[in-house]
Amino acid sequence: MKCTRCGTESEVDTSFCSECGAIMNAPPLPPVEEAPVEKQAPEPVPYPPVFGPSRPAHHEKAPVRGLNLAEFLFLISGILLLASGFDNLGAGIGGLPLQFLLLGIVATVFGLLQVAMVVMPSTLAGIERSTSMLTVVIALLFLIWGMAAAFGDLVGVDGGFLVAAGLSSILGLMLREGMIR
């Protein structure tokens, strides 16, 4: 017997071709005419409905702006005030006199303000006119309080940090106002 599909010879009593698996003695299949394939655009897949506010359009991120020397000095002053403030808060909570706690609170608040003047200037835009006067107050306050803490026993800790923060604030203000270059 000969397979009508692949032409392989098989035994007489087999029902299926051993090569292609077609039914033996089946009439040959008519040729298949291939229909021309039309290219169709795929149908758009409907997305599920979006609930809530629409997403804003993608905006390019603004590059990081540079720091000038005055802003860098204000940032250093703020960091020194924060470090000294935390040390004095710890000393005040640890049982030392109240002036340590007071110095810790004042130094921490003014340190945060000094850092905020550099990092978030738009937030402090409402007090922009008084930032120079505020910087002078911060600088003089911590120059004097830092000297007292450096040379006195029960005034505060980290007097050197406080003096350095006051000097850094004064130098930053002088640079910003054009008094020195």
C-alpha positions as CSV (number, residue, x, y, z in Angstrom):
1,M,0.0,0.0,0.0
2,K,1.1,3.5,-0.8
3,C,0.2,6.6,1.2
4,T,-1.7,9.1,-0.8
5,R,-0.3,12.0,1.2
6,C,3.5,11.3,1.4
7,G,3.9,8.3,-0.9
8,T,5.5,6.0,1.7
9,E,4.9,2.2,1.2
10,S,3.3,0.5,4.1
11,E,1.9,-3.0,5.0
12,V,-1.4,-4.0,3.6
13,D,-3.3,-4.3,6.8
14,T,-2.4,-0.9,8.3
15,S,-4.9,1.9,8.7
16,F,-2.5,4.8,9.1
17,C,0.7,5.7,7.3
18,S,3.8,5.0,9.4
19,E,5.5,8.1,8.2
20,C,3.0,11.0,8.3
21,G,0.0,9.4,10.2
22,A,-2.5,10.0,7.3
23,I,-5.4,7.5,6.8
24,M,-4.4,4.8,4.3
25,N,-6.5,4.6,1.1
26,A,-8.0,8.0,1.8
27,P,-8.7,10.2,-1.2
28,P,-6.1,12.9,-1.7
29,L,-7.0,16.3,-0.3
30,P,-7.8,19.0,-2.8
31,P,-5.2,21.7,-3.1
32,V,-5.8,24.6,-0.8
33,E,-6.0,28.0,-2.5
34,E,-4.4,30.6,-0.4
35,A,-6.5,33.7,-0.1
36,P,-4.7,37.0,-0.4
37,V,-3.9,38.4,3.0
38,E,-5.0,41.9,3.6
39,K,-3.0,43.8,6.1
40,Q,-5.3,45.4,8.6
41,A,-4.4,47.6,11.5
42,P,-5.1,45.8,14.7
43,E,-8.1,47.1,16.6
44,P,-7.2,49.4,19.4
45,V,-7.4,47.7,22.8
46,P,-9.7,49.7,25.0
47,Y,-8.1,50.6,28.3
48,P,-9.9,50.4,31.5
49,P,-11.4,53.7,32.7
50,V,-9.2,55.9,34.7
51,F,-10.5,57.1,38.0
52,G,-9.2,60.1,39.8
53,P,-7.3,63.2,38.5
54,S,-5.5,62.9,35.2
55,R,-1.7,62.7,35.3
56,P,0.2,65.9,34.4
57,A,2.2,65.9,31.3
58,H,5.8,64.9,31.6
59,H,8.1,67.8,32.3
60,E,11.9,67.8,32.1
61,K,13.5,68.1,35.5
62,A,15.3,71.4,36.0
63,P,19.0,71.1,36.6
64,V,20.3,71.6,40.0
65,R,21.4,75.2,40.5
66,G,24.8,76.1,41.7
67,L,25.6,77.5,45.1
68,N,27.6,80.7,45.5
69,L,30.1,81.1,48.3
70,A,27.7,83.1,50.4
71,E,25.0,80.4,50.3
72,F,27.6,77.8,51.0
73,L,28.7,79.8,54.1
74,F,25.0,80.0,55.3
75,L,24.7,76.3,54.8
76,I,27.8,75.6,56.8
77,S,26.5,77.9,59.5
78,G,23.2,76.1,59.6
79,I,24.8,72.7,59.9
80,L,27.1,73.9,62.7
81,L,24.2,75.4,64.6
82,L,22.2,72.2,64.2
83,A,25.1,70.0,65.5
84,S,25.6,72.3,68.4
85,G,21.9,72.6,69.1
86,F,21.5,68.8,69.2
87,D,24.5,68.5,71.6
88,N,23.1,71.2,73.9
89,L,19.6,69.6,73.8
90,G,21.1,66.3,74.8
91,A,23.0,68.0,77.7
92,G,19.9,69.8,78.8
93,I,17.8,66.7,78.8
94,G,20.6,64.8,80.6
95,G,20.2,67.0,83.7
96,L,22.4,70.0,83.2
97,P,21.0,73.5,83.8
98,L,18.2,75.0,81.8
99,Q,20.5,77.2,79.8
100,F,21.8,74.2,77.9
101,L,18.3,73.2,76.9
102,L,17.5,76.9,75.9
103,L,20.7,77.1,73.9
104,G,19.9,73.8,72.2
105,I,16.4,74.9,71.2
106,V,17.6,78.3,69.9
107,A,20.5,76.9,68.0
108,T,18.4,74.2,66.4
109,V,15.7,76.6,65.3
110,F,18.1,79.1,63.9
111,G,20.2,76.3,62.3
112,L,17.0,75.0,60.5
113,L,16.3,78.6,59.4
114,Q,19.8,79.1,58.0
115,V,19.6,75.8,56.0
116,A,16.1,76.7,54.8
117,M,17.3,80.1,53.5
118,V,19.6,78.2,51.1
119,V,17.7,75.0,50.4
120,M,14.1,76.4,50.2
121,P,14.4,80.1,49.3
122,S,10.9,80.2,47.8
123,T,9.4,79.1,51.0
124,L,10.9,82.0,52.9
125,A,10.1,84.5,50.2
126,G,7.7,86.3,52.5
127,I,10.5,87.3,54.9
128,E,13.0,88.0,52.1
129,R,13.4,91.7,53.2
130,S,14.3,90.8,56.7
131,T,16.7,87.9,56.0
132,S,19.7,90.2,56.1
133,M,18.7,91.6,59.5
134,L,17.8,88.0,60.7
135,T,21.3,86.8,59.6
136,V,22.9,89.6,61.5
137,V,21.0,88.7,64.7
138,I,21.9,85.0,64.2
139,A,25.5,85.8,63.7
140,L,25.9,88.2,66.7
141,L,23.8,86.0,69.0
142,F,26.0,83.0,68.3
143,L,29.3,84.8,68.3
144,I,28.5,86.1,71.8
145,W,26.8,83.0,73.1
146,G,29.5,80.8,71.5
147,M,32.3,82.8,73.2
148,A,30.5,82.4,76.5
149,A,30.0,78.7,76.0
150,A,33.7,78.2,75.0
151,F,35.1,79.9,78.0
152,G,32.3,79.4,80.6
153,D,31.5,76.2,82.4
154,L,27.7,76.3,82.7
155,V,26.7,78.2,79.6
156,G,26.6,75.4,77.0
157,V,28.6,72.9,75.0
158,D,30.2,73.2,71.6
159,G,31.1,76.9,72.0
160,G,33.6,76.5,69.1
161,F,30.9,75.3,66.8
162,L,28.7,78.3,67.8
163,V,31.5,80.8,67.2
164,A,32.3,79.2,63.8
165,A,28.6,79.3,62.9
166,G,28.4,83.0,63.8
167,L,31.6,83.8,61.8
168,S,30.3,81.8,58.8
169,S,27.0,83.8,58.9
170,I,28.8,87.1,59.1
171,L,31.1,86.3,56.2
172,G,28.2,85.0,54.1
173,L,26.2,88.1,54.7
174,M,29.2,90.4,53.9
175,L,29.7,88.5,50.6
176,R,26.0,88.7,49.7
177,E,25.8,92.4,50.5
178,G,29.0,93.1,48.5
179,M,31.1,94.3,51.5
180,I,33.8,91.8,50.6
181,R,34.7,89.8,47.5
